[in-house]
Amino acid sequence: MMDRRLVEYFDWSIVFLFFAISCLGLASLYSALYTEIQLNPSRNLFIKQLMWFALGCLVFLCTLLVDYQKLKKVAPWLYLATLAALAVVLLAGEGIKGSRRWLTIAGFNLQPSEFMKLALVLQLARTFSAQDIEPYPSIKQLLRATGLVLPPALLIVVEPDLGTTLCLLAVAFTMVFVLGIRWRYLIAVALAGVLSVYPLWHYGLKEYQRDRIRTVIAPERDPMGSGYHTIQSKVAVGSGMLWGKGFLKGTQNKLRFLPEKHTDFIFSVWAEEWGFWGCSVMIALFFLFICASFRVAVRAKDRFGMFLVVGMSALIMWQALFNIGMVIGLLPVVGITLPFVSYGGSSLLSLCAAVGLIESVSMRRYAYRPK
């Protein structure tokens, strides 16, 4: 029999915001794919995304019903299994548009890097909730966390997938910041980052990645090459003005000027059709979702649950910030999707699992005492 307190502590606001953002995403995706659906009905990616969303809802239900404390024991095995999958991708993965990020299993393309986000958060939460970690961790403890982050980050950046790599690093930094870190360590990290700019720029990044960074400053330097994505996206966002052009009436979208409109630049489709106020609504929904999630973290009854929610919330927050910043030209085009909105099965499944785990912590906050 289910404990009634599980229902009592169920956070309905998180579920409402999750479904609200997802519904706006499905509407944007339908508009982005409308022309392609008319030309080739047999390749209906919108229907495929609906199937992924239905499966994602099932994943959400399964994860919220699981006692998150039980995941503490299996976190290292999930981390190692996902790390092995990343290695397999580089050896035998499916190559698409110059990137090797997918594994084909039973006819479906799955992206292990999306699931690594969850596995890394689980393992970091397990590490940071250990009894021997003080409010201000030692260098040894920070190095232990760094040893968990670097292997998947290096494997993913080789694929290449710079967007996911940056997201992993941002999530890890957020969890370390919440754990507590001395100012001298932050200054040391900042100095190391500054000193690594030159070697990273010349030896770590490929030419097209350097072009994407240059494009943030001056996209017009190569309007038909590296600057094309940014220019067309900014035109789409700007042409929406205050109220937008209306549903299915976006010209940048319909006339196919907007690249990757159903994945990386889905927010441009929404901005063109619904304008400034429509963008404000979507951003407000993300903001409220993050606030509700951090409220769950504050109320969590144990350190593992708290760090788990912080990591999952940071994952959604940074991914949304990177995508929207990329779309409006404030950040380089790094290829990262908008949570719950962009097309993509692996991304949607992992995000639904993240929401389920946040809800699982909320439902079980009565069961444990703070440690």
C-alpha positions as CSV (number, residue, x, y, z in Angstrom):
1,M,0.0,0.0,0.0
2,M,1.3,3.5,-0.9
3,D,2.1,5.8,2.0
4,R,-0.4,8.7,1.8
5,R,2.5,11.1,2.6
6,L,4.0,10.4,-0.8
7,V,0.9,12.0,-2.3
8,E,0.8,14.7,0.4
9,Y,4.3,15.9,-0.4
10,F,3.9,15.6,-4.2
11,D,4.8,19.0,-5.8
12,W,2.1,19.7,-8.3
13,S,3.7,23.0,-9.4
14,I,6.7,21.1,-10.9
15,V,4.4,18.8,-12.9
16,F,2.3,21.7,-14.1
17,L,5.3,23.7,-15.3
18,F,6.9,20.6,-16.9
19,F,3.8,19.9,-18.9
20,A,3.3,23.6,-19.7
21,I,6.8,24.0,-21.2
22,S,6.4,20.6,-23.0
23,C,3.1,21.7,-24.6
24,L,4.6,25.0,-25.8
25,G,7.5,22.9,-27.2
26,L,5.2,20.6,-29.1
27,A,3.4,23.6,-30.6
28,S,6.7,25.1,-31.7
29,L,7.9,21.8,-33.1
30,Y,4.7,21.3,-35.1
31,S,5.2,24.7,-36.6
32,A,8.9,24.1,-37.3
33,L,8.2,20.9,-39.1
34,Y,4.9,21.9,-40.8
35,T,6.4,22.5,-44.2
36,E,8.4,19.2,-44.1
37,I,5.3,17.3,-43.0
38,Q,3.3,18.6,-46.0
39,L,6.1,17.7,-48.5
40,N,6.9,14.3,-47.0
41,P,4.1,13.0,-44.7
42,S,5.8,9.6,-44.3
43,R,8.7,11.3,-42.4
44,N,6.7,12.9,-39.7
45,L,9.1,13.8,-36.9
46,F,6.3,15.5,-35.0
47,I,4.5,12.2,-34.5
48,K,7.8,10.6,-33.6
49,Q,8.4,13.3,-30.9
50,L,4.9,12.7,-29.6
51,M,5.8,9.0,-29.1
52,W,9.0,10.0,-27.4
53,F,7.0,12.4,-25.1
54,A,4.6,9.6,-24.2
55,L,7.6,7.4,-23.4
56,G,9.1,10.3,-21.4
57,C,6.0,10.6,-19.3
58,L,6.3,6.9,-18.5
59,V,10.0,7.4,-17.5
60,F,8.9,10.3,-15.4
61,L,6.4,8.1,-13.5
62,C,8.8,5.3,-13.0
63,T,11.6,7.5,-11.6
64,L,9.3,9.4,-9.2
65,L,8.1,6.0,-7.8
66,V,11.6,4.9,-7.2
67,D,13.0,5.8,-3.8
68,Y,15.9,8.0,-4.8
69,Q,18.0,6.7,-1.8
70,K,18.3,3.3,-3.6
71,L,20.1,5.1,-6.5
72,K,22.9,5.9,-4.2
73,K,24.2,2.4,-4.3
74,V,23.9,1.9,-8.1
75,A,25.2,5.4,-9.0
76,P,28.9,4.2,-9.6
77,W,27.7,1.4,-11.9
78,L,25.4,3.7,-13.9
79,Y,28.3,6.2,-14.2
80,L,30.7,3.5,-15.4
81,A,28.2,1.9,-17.8
82,T,27.4,5.3,-19.4
83,L,31.2,6.1,-19.6
84,A,31.7,2.8,-21.4
85,A,28.9,3.7,-23.8
86,L,30.6,7.0,-24.6
87,A,33.8,5.1,-25.5
88,V,31.8,2.7,-27.7
89,V,30.3,5.7,-29.5
90,L,33.8,6.9,-30.6
91,L,34.6,3.4,-31.9
92,A,31.3,2.2,-33.5
93,G,28.9,5.1,-33.2
94,E,26.6,6.5,-35.9
95,G,28.1,9.4,-37.7
96,I,25.8,12.3,-38.6
97,K,26.9,15.6,-40.1
98,G,30.5,15.1,-39.1
99,S,29.7,14.1,-35.5
100,R,29.8,10.7,-33.9
101,R,27.4,10.9,-31.0
102,W,24.8,8.2,-31.5
103,L,24.4,4.4,-30.9
104,T,21.8,2.6,-33.0
105,I,19.9,0.1,-30.9
106,A,16.9,-1.8,-32.2
107,G,16.4,0.8,-34.9
108,F,16.6,3.8,-32.5
109,N,19.4,6.3,-32.4
110,L,20.3,6.9,-28.7
111,Q,22.8,9.6,-27.5
112,P,24.8,8.3,-24.5
113,S,26.0,11.8,-23.7
114,E,22.5,12.8,-22.7
115,F,22.3,10.0,-20.2
116,M,25.8,10.8,-18.9
117,K,24.3,14.1,-17.6
118,L,22.1,12.1,-15.2
119,A,24.8,9.6,-14.3
120,L,27.3,12.3,-13.5
121,V,24.8,14.2,-11.3
122,L,24.0,11.0,-9.4
123,Q,27.7,10.1,-8.9
124,L,28.6,13.7,-7.8
125,A,25.6,13.8,-5.4
126,R,26.8,10.5,-3.9
127,T,30.3,11.8,-3.5
128,F,29.3,15.2,-2.1
129,S,26.9,13.6,0.4
130,A,29.6,11.5,2.0
131,Q,30.1,12.0,5.7
132,D,33.7,13.0,5.4
133,I,33.1,16.1,3.3
134,E,33.0,19.3,5.3
135,P,31.2,22.5,4.2
136,Y,34.5,23.6,2.6
137,P,36.0,20.5,0.9
138,S,39.8,20.0,0.7
139,I,41.8,20.0,-2.5
140,K,41.9,16.2,-2.4
141,Q,38.1,16.0,-2.3
142,L,37.8,18.6,-5.1
143,L,40.3,16.6,-7.2
144,R,38.2,13.5,-6.7
145,A,35.2,15.3,-8.1
146,T,37.3,16.6,-11.0
147,G,38.3,13.0,-11.7
148,L,34.6,12.2,-12.2
149,V,33.9,15.1,-14.5
150,L,37.0,15.0,-16.8
151,P,36.7,11.5,-18.4
152,P,33.1,12.0,-19.8
153,A,33.9,15.6,-20.7
154,L,36.9,14.6,-22.8
155,L,35.1,11.7,-24.5
156,I,32.2,14.0,-25.4
157,V,34.3,16.9,-26.7
158,V,36.1,14.4,-29.0
159,E,32.7,13.4,-30.6
160,P,32.7,16.5,-31.1
161,D,29.9,17.9,-28.9
162,L,31.1,21.1,-27.3
163,G,27.6,22.1,-26.1
164,T,27.1,19.0,-23.9
165,T,30.7,19.3,-22.6
166,L,30.1,22.9,-21.4
167,C,26.8,21.8,-19.9
168,L,28.5,19.0,-17.9
169,L,31.2,21.4,-16.6
170,A,28.6,24.1,-15.7
171,V,26.4,21.5,-13.8
172,A,29.5,20.2,-11.9
173,F,30.6,23.7,-11.0
174,T,27.1,24.6,-9.7
175,M,27.1,21.5,-7.4
176,V,30.6,22.3,-6.1
177,F,29.5,26.0,-5.5
178,V,26.5,24.8,-3.5
179,L,28.8,22.4,-1.6
180,G,31.0,25.3,-0.6
181,I,34.3,26.4,-2.0
182,R,36.9,28.8,-0.7
183,W,37.6,32.0,-2.6
184,R,41.3,31.1,-3.1
185,Y,40.2,28.0,-5.0
186,L,37.8,30.0,-7.2
187,I,40.6,32.5,-8.0
188,A,43.0,29.6,-8.8
189,V,40.4,28.1,-11.2
190,A,39.8,31.5,-12.8
191,L,43.6,32.0,-13.4
192,A,43.9,28.5,-14.7
193,G,41.1,29.2,-17.1
194,V,42.7,32.4,-18.3
195,L,46.1,30.7,-18.8
196,S,44.4,27.8,-20.8
197,V,42.8,30.1,-23.3
198,Y,45.7,30.3,-25.7
199,P,46.5,26.6,-25.8
200,L,42.8,25.7,-26.0
201,W,42.2,28.2,-28.8
202,H,45.1,27.0,-30.9
203,Y,45.2,23.3,-30.1
204,G,41.9,22.3,-28.4
205,L,39.4,23.8,-30.8
206,K,38.8,22.9,-34.4
207,E,38.6,25.7,-37.0
208,Y,34.8,25.6,-37.3
209,Q,34.5,25.9,-33.5
210,R,36.8,29.0,-33.5
211,D,34.7,30.5,-36.3
212,R,31.6,30.1,-34.2
213,I,33.2,32.0,-31.3
214,R,34.4,34.8,-33.7
215,T,30.8,34.9,-35.1
216,V,29.5,36.0,-31.7
217,I,31.5,39.3,-32.0
218,A,31.0,39.8,-35.8
219,P,28.5,37.4,-37.5
220,E,28.6,39.6,-40.6
221,R,32.2,38.7,-41.3
222,D,31.0,35.5,-42.9
223,P,27.2,35.8,-43.5
224,M,26.9,32.8,-45.8
225,G,29.3,30.6,-43.7
226,S,30.0,30.6,-40.0
227,G,27.8,33.6,-39.3
228,Y,24.7,32.3,-41.2
229,H,23.1,30.5,-38.3
230,T,23.4,33.4,-35.9
231,I,22.3,36.0,-38.5
232,Q,19.2,34.1,-39.6
233,S,18.3,33.3,-36.0
234,K,18.5,36.9,-34.9
235,V,16.4,38.0,-37.9
236,A,13.8,35.5,-36.9
237,V,13.8,36.6,-33.3
238,G,13.7,40.3,-34.2
239,S,11.0,40.0,-36.8
240,G,8.6,38.6,-34.2
241,M,8.6,42.1,-32.6
242,L,6.2,42.5,-29.7
243,W,3.3,40.1,-30.5
244,G,4.8,37.9,-33.2
245,K,3.5,36.9,-36.6
246,G,1.1,34.2,-35.4
247,F,1.1,30.4,-35.3
248,L,2.4,28.8,-38.5
249,K,3.1,32.3,-40.0
250,G,6.8,32.6,-39.4
251,T,8.5,33.5,-42.7
252,Q,12.0,32.7,-41.7
253,N,10.8,29.2,-40.7
254,K,8.4,28.6,-43.7
255,L,10.9,29.8,-46.3
256,R,13.7,27.6,-44.8
257,F,16.1,30.4,-44.0
258,L,16.3,29.2,-40.4
259,P,18.7,26.3,-39.9
260,E,18.2,23.4,-37.5
261,K,14.9,24.9,-36.7
262,H,13.4,21.8,-35.0
263,T,16.5,21.2,-32.7
264,D,19.0,23.9,-31.8
265,F,17.0,26.9,-33.1
266,I,13.5,26.0,-32.0
267,F,13.4,29.1,-29.8
268,S,13.8,31.2,-32.9
269,V,10.6,29.6,-34.3
270,W,8.7,30.4,-31.1
271,A,10.1,34.0,-31.0
272,E,9.1,34.7,-34.6
273,E,5.6,33.5,-34.2
274,W,4.8,34.8,-30.7
275,G,7.1,37.8,-30.3
276,F,8.5,39.4,-27.2
277,W,5.5,38.5,-25.0
278,G,5.6,34.8,-26.1
279,C,9.3,34.6,-25.3
280,S,8.7,36.2,-21.9
281,V,6.1,33.5,-21.1
282,M,8.4,30.7,-22.0
283,I,11.4,32.1,-20.1
284,A,9.1,32.8,-17.1
285,L,8.0,29.1,-17.1
286,F,11.6,28.0,-17.1
287,F,12.4,30.4,-14.3
288,L,9.5,29.3,-12.2
289,F,10.4,25.6,-12.8
290,I,14.0,26.2,-11.6
291,C,12.7,28.1,-8.5
292,A,10.3,25.3,-7.7
293,S,13.1,22.8,-8.1
294,F,15.5,24.6,-5.9
295,R,12.7,24.9,-3.3
296,V,12.6,21.1,-3.3
297,A,16.4,21.0,-2.8
298,V,16.1,23.4,0.3
299,R,13.4,21.1,1.8
300,A,15.2,17.8,1.1
301,K,15.9,15.8,4.3
302,D,19.3,14.5,3.4
303,R,22.4,15.7,1.6
304,F,22.1,13.2,-1.2
305,G,18.6,14.4,-2.1
306,M,19.6,18.0,-1.9
307,F,22.6,17.6,-4.2
308,L,20.6,15.4,-6.5
309,V,18.0,18.1,-7.0
310,V,20.5,20.8,-7.3
311,G,22.3,18.9,-10.1
312,M,19.1,18.1,-12.0
313,S,17.9,21.6,-11.7
314,A,21.2,23.0,-12.8
315,L,21.2,20.7,-15.8
316,I,17.9,22.1,-17.0
317,M,18.8,25.7,-16.1
318,W,22.2,25.8,-17.9
319,Q,20.9,24.0,-21.0
320,A,18.1,26.5,-21.3
321,L,20.5,29.5,-20.8
322,F,23.0,28.2,-23.3
323,N,20.4,27.5,-25.9
324,I,18.6,30.9,-25.6
325,G,21.9,32.8,-25.4
326,M,23.1,31.0,-28.6
327,V,19.8,31.8,-30.4
328,I,19.9,35.5,-29.7
329,G,23.6,35.8,-30.5
330,L,25.1,36.3,-27.0
331,L,26.8,32.9,-27.1
332,P,28.5,30.9,-29.8
333,V,26.6,28.2,-31.7
334,V,27.6,25.1,-29.8
335,G,24.8,22.8,-30.7
336,I,22.7,22.4,-27.6
337,T,18.9,21.8,-27.4
338,L,16.2,23.7,-25.5
339,P,14.9,21.4,-22.7
340,F,11.4,19.9,-23.3
341,V,11.1,22.0,-26.5
342,S,13.6,20.8,-29.1
343,Y,13.2,17.6,-31.1
344,G,15.2,14.7,-29.7
345,G,14.4,11.4,-28.1
346,S,17.5,10.9,-25.9
347,S,17.4,14.4,-24.6
348,L,13.7,14.3,-23.8
349,L,13.9,10.9,-22.0
350,S,16.9,12.1,-19.8
351,L,15.1,15.3,-18.9
352,C,11.9,13.5,-18.0
353,A,13.9,11.2,-15.8
354,A,15.5,14.4,-14.2
355,V,12.1,15.8,-13.4
356,G,11.0,12.5,-12.0
357,L,14.0,12.4,-9.6
358,I,13.3,15.9,-8.4
359,E,9.7,14.9,-7.7
360,S,11.0,11.7,-6.0
361,V,13.0,13.8,-3.5
362,S,10.0,16.1,-2.9
363,M,7.7,13.2,-2.2
364,R,10.0,11.5,0.3
365,R,11.2,14.5,2.3
366,Y,9.3,13.3,5.4
367,A,11.2,10.0,5.5
368,Y,14.7,11.2,6.5
369,R,16.4,13.4,9.0
370,P,19.0,16.0,8.0
371,K,22.5,14.7,8.5
